[in-house]
């Protein structure tokens, strides 16, 4: 069971001793309370950067998305009172942002073609909470990667796949060589409108979201497609600042003043055979693109490459102008996981420090960053939880390792001394969802204090949606 040994039960005397020593232990440990809930009640990855959720509140009103409707509640009294409801037309699985008396609902566009997913943005005025009104309707023919909010500014990251060109396959009298020649001609004859996404505001028809001059052409082997970064004021969603990247970057992480786009490094998301001659080769490197943020505008400032696979947005973090990245093994690395730090030098993101050898023959399942500490969980048969000291970003240092059965797919800090891990593991009646409580006061010897199992045939939802609605369960039947 590693250092923890198993659940620990404290008696009253032990509890007093533990509390009295907590402040001193915390002072010795590299950690911070940087990750907090937003002002609208959502657990967020980065303080000051709000994330969409199905429930939002400003302490006066609470708005809830339920079955493609927006319900509005008064929460100022001793009991919550529903005051109004309004339909959210044309949007599926919407999540909400709240700023002032404006709600921004972002979800999938019901009117989009199945082969080309779309994103729909509705704004709802709560100037009169008893009579909410949908005031704006904006549609993009691109799928949603990320939505974030800085004050009244909203930023979308959208991904467009390959255009629907007149491709053919070898068949009957058509040889592979003839199919290849036809398909190459189709690509050569395609226009800018075929490749770049569109925006439609209100009842107006679609227009090009990006100008060719606003699209950066990377030298890296990204999967084909277009990634768009769109910023707008919540009060004017139809007036946007947009910049594009010629390629698919399927991971987005946003700090207070920078946006980082990344490819996963696990290979192309779209592949074809020789008669098509279109697609990106599978590779073992992940590519990073750094954008400086200024209001609704984003400006590309640097790019970089790291060997290894980036799992998700939780694998990226910025502190003190240094980007920290957790990467898993690929064909370009050894069979282990690593933590790297990168800094901007001119227009390049270059390696500043690294730590290799974490979780050999295992994969990263979750990561949580602090100002000078990383907690990383890998998994194959057991759950090694690693504490990595980032006080000196040129030399990341392994502080300790805890091995327990199961794994955590989501980590959430509780102040300076505790950490919750939501994941899966063995319980009294079989494998299922579980929540563990960890003591991280001494990061060289992290211990698990307790574990709560939810029983077999349950699975955790927090790993898939790290911002569960208040009061919602964290587990569900398989």
PyMOL commands that set and color helices and strands:
alter all, ss='L'
color gray80, all
select helices_A, chain A and resi 12-20+22-28+129-131+176-189+192-195+212-214+313-315
alter helices_A, ss='H'
color red, helices_A
select strands_A, chain A and resi 50-51+55-57+61-66+69-74+81-87+91-99+102-109+119-125+133-140+143-150+153-160+198-201+207-208+215-216+223-233+240-248+251-254+258-262+285-294+297-307+316-319+322-327+337-345+348-358+363-370+373-379+382-389+397-405+407-414+418-427+430-439+447-456+458-460+475-477
alter strands_A, ss='S'
color yellow, strands_A
deselect
rebuild
show_as cartoon
